[in-house]
Every structure is written in C-alpha cells, then in structure tokens.
Amino acid sequence: MTQSQLEQQLLSLTPVEKAQAIQILTQTLQNETSGITKTPGVCGGAACIANTRIPVWVLVGYRRLKISDAELLKCYPTLTAIDLVNAWAYAAAYGEEIEQAIRDNEQG
C-alpha cells in the first residue's frame, strides 16, 4: 500500500475509527521513543521533542487542559503530527517521569 492509498483510506474513516487507528499506532510506538531526546543543560534535561526545546511534560499539560492536537500544531508551527504521536507514546511509556516533571514545574 502506498502512502497516498493509506491517506485516502484514513480520510474515509469515521471519527471513531480514526481515534481507534491513532490508538493502535500509539500502542505500537510505546516501546519506542524516537523523536524524543534528553540533553543535559537543555530544559533541565527533560524529555523534549527532538531538535526543539519543547518538553513532553509541557505538551501533556496542555492536553490535560483539553487543548487539541490541532491547536498544539497551530501554536507550535515547528511541531508535526508525528512529534505529537512520539510525545504521547513517550508520556504513556514514562508516565511517572512526566508526572514528576509536571509536579516539579508546578512548584516553581
């Protein structure tokens, strides 16, 4: 199947089917953290989207505020949908790390 064919099929899915497809893709990525980096001295060493200074915990925080992926992509024009998939997979795989980063940053 070509990428174009896949895109056509994905566009024909109902919203529920699209959500299920995203869930399947996220589950397959949970053990992979490609696209996420930790660099000492950058954002306190927090997990960030590769080649950015956008921490995963910040994106998770926005998601908790009910900010949609579409809105995040609009607010962060350098991010891609793949970056968000990687962020959500990382957050699912390393939940306690993300929770701790959120707690640490809430305290100031």
Residue pairs with C-beta under 8 A, 6 or more apart in sequence:
10 18
10 21
13 21
22 85
25 85
26 85
26 88
26 89
26 92
29 85
29 86
29 89
30 89
30 92
30 93
31 93
32 89
33 47
33 86
33 89
33 90
33 93
33 94
34 86
35 49
35 50
35 82
35 83
35 86
36 47
36 48
36 49
36 50
36 56
36 86
36 87
36 90
37 47
37 48
37 49
37 50
37 51
38 45
38 46
38 47
38 48
39 45
39 48
42 48
42 53
43 53
43 55
46 55
46 56
46 57
46 101
47 55
47 56
47 57
47 90
47 94
47 97
47 98
47 101
48 54
48 55
48 56
49 56
49 59
49 79
49 83
49 86
49 87
50 83
52 78
52 79
52 83
54 76
54 79
55 101
56 87
56 90
56 91
56 98
56 101
57 91
57 98
57 101
57 102
57 105
59 72
59 84
59 87
59 91
60 87
60 91
60 98
60 102
61 102
62 72
63 72
63 88
67 75
69 81
69 84
72 79
72 84
73 79
73 80
73 81
73 84
90 98
91 98
